Every structure is written in C-alpha cells, then in structure tokens.
Amino acid sequence: MDLGLAGKTALVTGASAGIGRGIAQALAAEGVRLAVTARRRERLEALAREAGAQMVIIEADFMQEGAPQRIADAALAGLGSVDILVNNAGGSRPFKLDAGEAQWEEALTLNFTRQRQLAHALLAQMIARKWGRIVNITGKSEPEGVNGAFAAKAAMHAWAKGLSREVGRHGITVNSIPPGRIHSEQILRNYTPEFRQWQAAHEIPMGRYGEPEDIAALACFLASPLAGYITGAVIPVDGGLRRYQF
C-alpha cells in the first residue's frame, strides 16, 4: 500500500534506539525526510547510515530547560517544515510511596511536559500549511503500582484528546500509541530472560514480545494522509496484553 508519505518531513524524538529508531527507519523507507534527536549522536549517525538516508541530526538532552524549542528550531532549519512529529522520548519511573517532589517533577517533565512543549513549538507552522500529524508513543493504563511515567502518560492521553479537538479543523491529527512489551534496551535491562519468556507464554495472547517494527507500522499509517479521519485515538500495540475493552 502506498501510504503517500514520500516527500513529507518528520521529527522523531528518542530516535537512537528501540521504538524511536524503528519508527525513524520505517518513515525513511517511506521516503520521509527526517530530523532525529536523542542524547547519543553516534547512535543517530549510525541510524542515518543504516537507513541510507540523509537526516538532520539533533543531539539534545530532552530534560534541559528550553530543549523543545531548540529541537524544533533545529528541525525547521534543517527540513524547512515539520509535517509529522513523533513524540517518542520518555522513560519508566517506578516510585516508592515516599518518593519526593523532585522525582515526580522529573518523571512528569520527561514524559509529558517536554512532549507538550515540543508539539506546541511546531503547531503554528502545521496550522499555516493546513496539515500535520502528531503521534505520541505513550504508556499503558494498567499501573501495577505507583509510577511517575504512568501518571504522565495519562496526562498525555488527556492532553492529546483535547488538542485533537482544537486542531482538527486545520487538517492536523493527534493520536497516541501505548506500546506493550516491545524489545528495547529498557526491556532488556528491567526484565530477566526468564520473566520475559514466562510473560510471553502466560500473559500475551500472541505469545511473544513485540518488536519496534510492530509499533512503526501503526505510527507510519497514523502519520500518513490515509489516516486523516483518525484523531484523538489511543491505540495500544501490545499483542493483546491489556485486558481493558477500550
């Protein structure tokens, strides 16, 4: 299927590994001109080489004050415009009950505030061209305990839904993808091989952990002109792991 993405421009955050890297590779294969950002420049350069595409490489620490505006400015300078924003940067933050305010602030900043700021830094030029796609890689709605990232991702879902209602008339869609267990550095670091094998066999109907490509396929579709009537949606890609109906 021709997704109609050739010639579009996109900014992908957290593109040095895992899901972000997979999405960047898939978009590049569709002919999208890319700006990619993460802390590890050498990983971004390797991504560009492997994809066989020229990319605007933006080395940046998402947590730094003012980082979203600097990233947006660099992407616009390198690409001329940004049609598609993939908000992928973030990280899990499980807390103990006595977690302090600094921990909560860090989790909310990394997993909600910076994504919101980056989207709003790019909205005006999307509105001016009457076309845009914002795809947020978020998180599940079944927290096992207190986790700052889960709270922030819930905020992302609420913000994205509200934003979708404001910008739809400008041809802009805003959607969220909560991943299930997708192979990544974080998964390999946090879960033992024995647990991953057990969970795949007992809790995931598809019987396996996902791959970045499983997320990338949906992200590319949502970023395409073909998905112009899908907005404000939260679409899990989890092999059936989640038990909620909607």
Summary of the structure (lengths in Angstrom):
residues: 246
radius of gyration: 17.2
end to end distance: 27.7
largest distance: 51.5
contacts: 847
relative contact order: 0.16
helix: 48%
strand: 16%
